[in-house]
């Protein structure tokens, strides 16, 4: 069982930055594909970014060039650096973990990101 705890959300002005963190409990963190999803009001949950055990990354087109996902396996932590934030980035952001499945097996409780225009 893996437990994920996010932190770092909050309110920021458009053009500003936030860094989300997610710390995982349990063993074998380095084996997991870690990700960040988000859900905006009235919209479906969407994948923002993922990082694999080997370090390869993929991003949603809407955040490419602005967001960076990274991981520190020694700290069991994954990060999402969000720059040049826009009002359309407003959402609850969820940390996720999966091994070989195509969909996340574990979800954090979510952290709210609000961007004022």
Phi, psi and omega in degrees: 000138180240132174248136183241131181233117181267157172206166173106355178289173179160198182253132180216152176283154176306136183092349181275186185229152171217152172237121175267144176234151178217120179253133183253141172267171177092179184260169172063032179307319186296343181276343188275146165278119182257144183214170172232128173246164174217155176224116178271157180305128177076006182238163177284154176294139182225150177286131177262310183198152175223153175224130183271173184298328180277354177103352179292149187231154167219151186227152168294146181303326186291344183242356180302134180086348180244324182252147176226126176261140178212167180217150175235099185294333179292335181253004182054040187229140173240146184237156170227106175273122184243115179245164178050048184295145182237159176304329180288355174273356179299126183182170165270127182257132183242136172273141182224161177216141175211159175258272182254351179290159179276338178250153180301143176265334183227144181229144170279181184278345178097149176223136185278134172241124180235133181240122179267141182264000000 
